[in-house]
């Protein structure tokens, strides 16, 4: 299984299950739906430049999903500031 991430909505899917594909600057992008592909093709630079990566607030090990320490519900540091918010 080759996992890919839809650059529009962020959904992770198998490359073989992609509903659409597009190429930008020699790189292939896969999409979960035709709507995401159309959004990407209307503004590709929005989804391919200045991408910030944030870790999810949870850890997945096998079948277990556990909140990371410091995230709400983990039992510690719930009052710490979360990831920065951006205007879109």
C-alpha positions in Angstrom: 0.0 0.0 0.0 1.4 3.3 -1.1 0.0 6.0 1.2 -0.4 9.6 -0.1 -1.8 12.7 1.4 -4.4 14.9 -0.4 -2.8 18.4 -0.4 -6.2 20.1 -0.3 -8.0 18.5 2.6 -5.1 16.6 4.2 -6.7 13.2 4.0 -4.4 10.2 3.9 -5.4 7.5 1.3 -3.9 4.7 -0.7 -2.6 5.8 -4.1 -4.6 3.1 -5.8 -7.9 4.5 -4.3 -7.3 8.1 -5.4 -10.2 9.7 -7.2 -8.0 12.1 -9.2 -4.4 13.1 -9.9 -2.7 16.2 -11.0 1.0 17.1 -11.7 2.7 20.3 -10.7 6.4 21.1 -11.2 7.0 17.5 -12.1 5.4 16.1 -8.9 2.3 14.0 -8.8 -0.5 14.8 -6.4 -3.4 12.4 -5.6 -6.8 13.5 -4.3 -9.7 11.9 -2.3 -12.3 13.5 -4.5 -12.9 15.4 -7.8 -13.7 18.5 -5.7 -10.3 18.5 -4.1 -8.6 18.0 -7.5 -10.5 20.9 -9.0 -9.6 23.1 -6.0 -6.0 22.2 -6.4 -6.0 22.9 -10.2 -7.6 26.3 -9.7 -4.9 27.5 -7.2 -1.9 25.0 -7.2 0.5 27.4 -5.7 -1.8 27.7 -2.6 -1.3 24.0 -1.9 2.4 23.5 -3.0 4.2 26.5 -1.6 5.0 27.5 2.0 3.6 24.3 3.5 4.0 24.1 7.3 4.0 20.7 8.9 2.5 20.2 12.3 2.5 17.0 14.3 -0.9 15.7 15.1 -2.0 16.0 18.8 -2.1 12.2 19.1 0.2 9.1 18.7 -0.9 6.0 16.9 0.7 2.7 17.9 -1.0 -0.3 16.3 -4.7 -0.2 17.1 -4.3 2.3 19.9 -4.6 6.1 19.5 -3.3 8.1 22.5 -3.2 11.9 23.0 0.3 13.2 23.1 1.5 14.6 26.4 0.5 18.2 26.6 -2.6 17.9 24.4 -6.0 18.1 26.0 -7.1 14.9 27.5 -3.6 13.6 28.1 -3.5 14.4 31.8 -0.9 17.0 31.5 -0.2 20.6 30.4 -3.7 21.3 29.0 -3.2 25.0 29.6 -0.1 25.2 27.4 -0.7 27.1 24.2 -1.6 25.0 21.1 -0.1 25.2 17.6 -0.2 28.7 16.1 -3.3 29.6 14.1 -3.1 31.0 10.6 -5.6 33.1 8.7 -6.5 31.7 5.4 
